[in-house]
Amino acid sequence: MSITIETAELPALIAEATAVSAEFVRRFGHLNEAQLNWQPNPEEWSIGYCVEHVMTVNRCYFAPIEQILAGTRKPTFWEQVPLLPGLFGPLLIRALVPGAKGRVEAPKVFLPSTTTISGDVMVRFAAEQRELISLMERCRDLDLRSIIITSPAAWFVTYSLLDTFRIIVVHLQHHLHQTSQILALSEFPGAGF
């Protein structure tokens, strides 16, 4: 479950997304709603909130990628500026690598609409990850380096479709690392919580 995200190609990214998604379900699929919503302190996210956040982020990419696959997406002005995609994609990838120094603040568009997460979040997560991986599979024949998209969080941030998939996978790894640390806390509640 460990690849070099910065240079990974689509087949490796699909395999990593599949493996990390399965690991999420293995580690957290048995947790009850109270455990999923438990926070180490009020300023930190719960496991359930992290999972819901991952889904919120991924859903933002579904429509633009579907439009690319359908051939109906028109590039924006910023997507045509040649230097920007090569700058922002790698920058985001490096910032999200598990264990990277500093903290990446999630833009509001990427935050779940509620802080109380329903107990079915892992079932919904597994289904959405299957949909995401299927979408990635459908992009196999595209020139992922030359297709540029805009970040759902900032109109001037652009990156290649390949970097989009790298960002999605490293973001998944980032939150697996974060949620695993929560689960490992000695004060994490047991099943009877």
C-alpha positions in Angstrom: 0.0 0.0 0.0 2.9 2.4 -0.6 3.7 4.0 -3.9 5.5 7.2 -4.9 2.5 9.4 -5.5 4.4 12.2 -7.3 5.4 9.9 -10.2 2.7 7.2 -10.1 0.8 6.5 -13.2 -2.9 5.6 -13.4 -2.7 1.8 -13.0 -0.7 2.2 -9.8 -3.1 4.9 -8.6 -6.1 2.7 -9.2 -4.4 -0.1 -7.3 -3.5 2.2 -4.4 -7.0 3.7 -4.2 -8.4 0.2 -4.2 -6.0 -1.0 -1.4 -6.4 2.1 0.8 -10.2 2.1 0.4 -10.3 -1.5 1.5 -8.0 -0.7 4.5 -10.4 2.1 5.5 -13.3 -0.4 5.6 -11.2 -3.0 7.4 -10.0 -0.6 10.1 -13.2 1.4 10.6 -16.1 -0.6 9.1 -16.9 -2.3 12.5 -17.1 1.0 14.5 -20.5 2.1 15.8 -21.9 5.6 15.3 -20.7 6.9 18.6 -17.1 5.7 17.9 -17.2 7.2 14.4 -18.2 10.5 15.9 -15.8 10.5 18.9 -13.3 13.3 18.9 -10.0 13.5 20.9 -10.9 17.1 21.6 -13.4 19.6 20.1 -10.8 21.0 17.7 -10.0 17.7 16.1 -12.0 15.8 13.6 -13.6 12.4 14.3 -13.0 9.3 12.2 -16.5 9.7 10.7 -16.0 13.3 9.9 -12.7 12.5 8.1 -14.4 9.8 6.0 -17.3 12.1 5.2 -14.8 14.8 4.2 -13.0 12.5 1.8 -16.3 11.7 0.2 -17.2 15.4 0.0 -13.9 16.2 -1.7 -14.1 13.3 -4.2 -17.7 14.1 -5.2 -16.5 17.6 -6.3 -14.4 15.9 -9.0 -17.0 13.5 -10.3 -18.9 16.0 -12.6 -15.8 17.5 -14.3 -14.4 14.1 -15.0 -17.7 12.8 -16.4 -17.8 15.9 -18.6 -14.2 15.1 -19.8 -15.2 11.5 -20.6 -18.3 12.7 -22.4 -16.3 15.3 -24.4 -18.5 18.1 -23.3 -16.1 20.0 -21.0 -14.6 23.3 -22.3 -11.3 24.5 -20.8 -11.4 27.7 -18.8 -8.9 30.5 -19.3 -6.9 29.5 -16.3 -6.7 25.8 -17.5 -5.0 27.1 -20.6 -2.2 29.1 -18.8 0.7 26.7 -19.4 2.7 27.0 -16.1 0.0 26.8 -13.5 -0.9 23.1 -13.7 2.8 22.1 -13.3 3.0 24.2 -10.2 -0.2 23.5 -8.2 -0.5 19.7 -8.7 2.9 18.8 -7.2 2.5 21.4 -4.5 -0.8 19.9 -3.3 0.6 16.4 -3.5 3.6 17.2 -1.4 1.4 19.0 1.2 -0.9 16.0 1.6 1.7 13.2 1.9 1.0 11.4 5.2 3.4 12.7 7.9 4.2 15.9 5.9 5.1 18.9 8.0 2.5 21.5 8.6 -1.2 21.3 8.4 -3.4 21.7 5.4 -6.5 23.7 6.1 -9.5 22.2 4.3 -11.4 24.8 2.2 -15.0 25.3 3.2 -16.3 23.6 0.0 -14.6 20.4 1.1 -16.2 20.4 4.6 -19.1 18.1 5.3 -22.4 19.9 6.0 -22.8 18.3 9.4 -20.5 17.4 12.2 -22.6 14.4 13.4 -21.9 11.6 10.9 -24.4 8.8 10.4 -23.5 5.2 11.3 -23.7 4.1 7.6 -20.8 6.3 6.6 -18.5 3.4 5.9 -21.1 1.7 3.7 -21.5 4.9 1.8 -17.7 5.4 1.6 -17.2 1.9 0.2 -19.8 2.4 -2.5 -18.4 5.9 -3.4 -14.9 4.5 -3.6 -16.1 1.8 -6.0 -17.6 4.6 -8.1 -14.4 6.7 -8.0 -12.2 3.7 -9.0 -14.6 2.9 -11.9 -14.3 6.5 -13.0 -10.5 6.3 -12.9 -10.7 3.0 -14.9 -12.7 4.8 -17.6 -10.0 7.4 -18.0 -7.3 4.8 -18.9 -7.2 5.8 -22.6 -7.1 9.6 -22.0 -3.9 11.7 -22.2 -4.1 12.5 -18.4 -1.1 14.8 -18.5 -2.6 17.2 -21.1 -6.1 17.4 -19.7 -6.2 20.2 -17.2 -9.0 20.8 -14.6 -9.6 23.5 -12.0 -9.6 22.8 -8.3 -13.2 22.8 -6.9 -11.8 24.9 -4.1 -10.1 27.8 -6.0 -10.8 29.0 -9.6 -7.2 29.8 -10.3 -5.7 26.5 -9.1 -5.3 24.1 -12.0 -3.6 20.7 -12.5 -3.6 17.8 -14.9 -6.1 15.0 -14.7 -3.2 12.7 -13.7 -2.3 15.0 -10.8 -6.0 15.1 -9.9 -6.0 11.4 -9.4 -2.7 11.6 -7.5 -4.2 14.3 -5.3 -7.3 12.1 -4.7 -5.1 9.1 -3.7 -2.7 11.0 -1.5 -5.6 12.7 0.2 -7.1 9.2 0.9 -3.7 8.1 2.3 -3.5 11.3 4.4 -6.8 10.7 6.1 -6.1 6.9 6.6 -3.0 8.0 8.5 -5.0 10.6 10.5 -7.9 8.4 11.3 -5.6 5.5 12.3 -3.9 7.8 14.8 -7.3 8.6 16.3 -8.2 4.9 16.5 -4.9 4.1 18.2 -5.4 6.6 21.1 -5.7 5.0 24.5 -8.8 7.0 25.3 -10.6 5.9 22.1 -13.9 4.4 23.3 -14.6 0.7 23.1 -17.4 -1.0 21.3 -19.8 -0.4 24.2 -19.5 3.4 24.0 
